[in-house]
Amino acid sequence: MMASYLNQFFFGVYPYICLVVFVVGCILRFDHGQYSWRSGSSQLLRRKQLVAGSVLFHVGILIIFGGHFVGLLTPIWVFDALGVSHGAKQVLAIVAGGFAGAICFIGILLLIHRRLFDVRIRNTSSLGDTSILLILFAQLLLGLSTILVSLQHLDGHEMVKFMEWAQRILTFRSGAAELVAGVHPIFKAHLFLGLTIFLVFPFTRLVHMLSAPVWYLNRRGFQIVRTRNQDGRKAVRPAE
C-alpha cells in the first residue's frame, strides 16, 4: 500500500510540482533578477579544456534532449502511421541515445575535472555551479544505465509506457502513475532525477538556456560606472 502511495506521489503529483516551480520560478527570476540570468564565466582559466568539454557536452545534451522531446511527446499513432514499429523506435533510441550519451559523458567529465581539480576555478565556483554539474552527471549515468535494461526487451513496450506517461502528465489525464508502477527501478530513478532537474532549474545557471540576446537590451536595473573628475578623484555615477 505504501509503495502505491509513493508511486502515485512521485510519478503522479511530483511532476506537477516540478513543472509549476519551473515555470513560475523562471518567470520570477527573469522579472526580478535579470542580472543573475546568465551563465557564470571562468573561460580565461584552462580555456582549451573548457572549449572541448563544453562543445562535447552541449552537442550530446542537445541530441539527448531532442530525442527525449520527440520520443516521449510524439503521439504513438504518428509512429504507427509512419510505419515505425515500437521495436524499431526502441533500437533507434538505444543507438542514438547511446552515441549522444557517450559524447556528453566525455564532455561533462572534462567540465567536472576542470571545475573540481583546478584550485582557482574551484575557489571561484559557487555551490550551485558544482551541484548542478554533478546532478547532470548523475542523470547521464542513469540514462546510460537504462540502455542495459532496454536491451533486454527490444519489443518497445516499455518505451510506450513512458510515452503514454509523459503525454498523460502534460494533458492532465489520470492514470499516469499507474503506467510506470512496475517498470525497472533504474527507469524510476531516471524519471525522478529528471523531474528534479526541472524543479531546481530556475535557481541554477541552467536558466541561460532560455536566454535570447535581445532581452539583454531591455534589462531593468543599473550598473556602477567609475569615472574620474578633472581633479583626478574617482566619481561614481549610475548608468543603465
C-alpha positions in Angstrom: 0.0 0.0 0.0 2.8 2.4 0.9 4.6 1.6 -2.3 1.4 2.5 -4.2 1.1 5.8 -2.5 4.8 6.7 -3.1 4.5 5.8 -6.7 1.4 7.9 -7.1 3.1 10.9 -5.4 6.5 10.7 -7.3 5.0 10.0 -10.7 1.5 11.5 -10.5 1.9 14.5 -8.2 5.6 15.4 -8.1 5.7 16.1 -11.9 3.2 18.9 -11.5 5.1 20.4 -8.5 8.3 20.4 -10.6 6.6 22.0 -13.6 4.9 24.7 -11.6 8.1 25.6 -9.8 9.9 25.6 -13.2 7.5 27.9 -14.9 6.8 30.3 -12.0 10.4 30.3 -10.8 11.8 31.1 -14.3 9.3 34.0 -14.7 10.0 35.4 -11.3 13.8 35.2 -11.7 13.7 36.8 -15.1 11.4 39.6 -13.8 13.2 40.3 -10.5 16.8 39.1 -11.1 17.7 39.7 -14.7 21.4 40.3 -13.8 21.6 36.8 -12.5 20.0 35.4 -15.7 23.3 34.3 -17.1 25.9 31.6 -17.1 28.9 32.5 -14.9 32.1 32.5 -16.9 35.6 31.3 -16.0 36.7 30.9 -19.6 40.1 32.6 -19.1 41.1 29.6 -17.0 42.0 26.3 -18.7 40.3 27.5 -21.8 41.1 24.6 -24.1 39.6 22.1 -21.7 36.6 24.3 -21.3 36.0 24.6 -25.0 36.5 20.8 -25.6 34.3 19.8 -22.7 31.6 22.4 -23.4 31.3 21.5 -27.1 31.1 17.8 -26.4 28.6 18.3 -23.6 26.3 20.7 -25.4 26.3 18.6 -28.6 25.5 15.5 -26.7 22.9 17.1 -24.4 21.1 18.7 -27.3 20.7 15.4 -29.1 19.6 13.7 -25.9 17.0 16.5 -25.2 15.7 16.5 -28.7 15.4 12.7 -28.7 13.5 12.7 -25.4 11.3 15.5 -26.6 10.3 13.8 -29.8 10.3 10.3 -28.5 8.2 11.0 -25.4 5.8 13.6 -26.7 5.0 12.4 -30.2 1.7 10.6 -30.2 2.0 6.9 -30.7 -0.4 7.0 -33.7 2.1 9.2 -35.6 4.8 6.5 -35.4 2.2 3.9 -36.4 1.1 6.0 -39.4 4.7 6.3 -40.5 5.2 2.6 -40.2 7.7 2.8 -37.4 7.3 -0.2 -35.1 7.8 0.1 -31.3 10.8 -2.2 -31.6 12.4 -0.1 -34.3 11.9 3.0 -32.3 13.4 1.3 -29.3 16.5 0.3 -31.2 16.8 3.8 -32.7 16.6 5.3 -29.2 19.3 2.9 -27.9 21.7 3.6 -30.7 21.2 7.4 -31.0 20.9 7.8 -27.2 24.0 5.7 -26.6 26.0 7.7 -29.1 24.9 11.1 -27.8 25.3 9.9 -24.2 28.9 8.9 -24.8 29.7 12.3 -26.3 28.0 14.0 -23.4 29.7 11.8 -20.9 33.2 12.7 -22.2 32.3 16.4 -22.2 30.9 16.5 -18.7 33.9 14.6 -17.3 36.1 17.3 -18.8 34.0 20.0 -17.2 33.8 18.3 -13.8 37.6 17.7 -13.8 38.2 21.3 -14.7 35.9 22.7 -12.1 36.9 20.4 -9.2 40.6 19.9 -9.8 41.7 23.4 -10.7 42.1 25.3 -7.4 41.4 28.7 -9.0 38.2 27.6 -10.7 37.1 25.6 -7.6 37.6 28.6 -5.4 35.5 30.9 -7.7 32.7 28.3 -8.2 29.5 28.5 -6.3 27.9 25.5 -4.6 25.1 25.8 -7.2 27.6 25.7 -10.1 29.2 22.5 -8.8 26.0 20.8 -7.6 24.1 21.2 -10.9 27.0 19.8 -12.8 27.1 16.7 -10.5 23.3 16.3 -10.8 23.5 16.3 -14.6 26.4 13.8 -14.4 24.3 11.5 -12.2 21.3 11.8 -14.5 23.5 11.0 -17.5 24.9 7.9 -15.8 21.3 6.8 -15.0 20.3 7.4 -18.6 23.2 5.3 -19.9 22.4 2.6 -17.4 18.8 2.3 -18.8 20.3 1.2 -22.1 21.5 -2.1 -20.5 18.0 -2.7 -19.2 16.4 -1.7 -22.5 18.5 -4.3 -24.4 16.6 -7.0 -22.5 13.3 -6.0 -24.1 13.6 -4.8 -27.6 9.9 -5.0 -28.4 9.5 -1.4 -27.3 6.5 -2.0 -25.0 8.3 -0.4 -22.0 9.0 2.7 -24.1 5.4 3.0 -24.9 4.6 3.2 -21.2 6.9 6.2 -20.8 5.4 7.9 -23.8 1.9 7.4 -22.5 3.0 8.6 -19.0 4.6 11.8 -20.3 1.7 12.6 -22.6 -0.9 12.0 -19.8 1.0 14.2 -17.4 1.1 17.1 -19.9 -2.5 16.7 -20.9 -3.7 16.4 -17.3 -5.1 12.9 -17.8 -5.4 10.5 -14.9 -3.7 7.1 -14.6 -0.2 8.3 -15.5 1.5 7.0 -12.3 0.0 3.5 -12.8 1.7 3.2 -16.1 5.2 3.2 -14.6 4.4 1.4 -11.4 6.0 -1.8 -12.5 9.0 -0.6 -14.5 12.6 -1.3 -13.6 13.8 0.9 -10.7 16.6 2.4 -12.8 13.9 4.0 -15.0 12.1 5.3 -12.0 15.3 6.9 -10.7 16.0 8.4 -14.1 12.5 9.9 -14.2 12.7 11.2 -10.7 16.0 12.9 -11.1 14.9 14.3 -14.5 11.9 15.9 -12.8 14.1 17.2 -10.0 16.2 19.0 -12.6 13.1 20.9 -13.7 12.4 21.7 -10.0 15.9 23.3 -9.4 16.3 24.7 -12.9 15.1 28.3 -12.0 17.6 28.5 -9.2 20.7 27.5 -11.2 22.9 28.7 -14.1 20.8 26.5 -16.4 18.4 29.4 -16.9 20.8 30.7 -19.5 19.4 28.1 -21.8 16.2 30.1 -22.1 18.0 33.4 -22.8 17.8 35.4 -26.0 20.3 38.2 -26.7 17.6 40.7 -27.5 16.3 40.6 -23.9 19.7 42.0 -22.7 18.9 45.3 -24.2 15.7 45.7 -22.1 17.1 44.6 -18.7 16.0 46.8 -15.8 18.5 48.0 -13.2 21.7 49.8 -13.0 25.4 49.1 -13.0 28.1 51.1 -11.3 30.4 53.0 -13.6 33.5 54.6 -12.2 35.0 57.7 -13.8 37.4 60.4 -12.7 36.8 64.1 -12.1 39.0 66.8 -13.5 41.0 66.9 -10.3 41.7 63.2 -10.6 39.4 61.9 -7.9 37.1 59.0 -8.6 33.5 59.6 -9.1 30.7 57.1 -9.2 27.6 57.5 -11.3 24.8 55.1 -12.1 24.4 54.1 -15.7 21.8 52.0 -17.3 
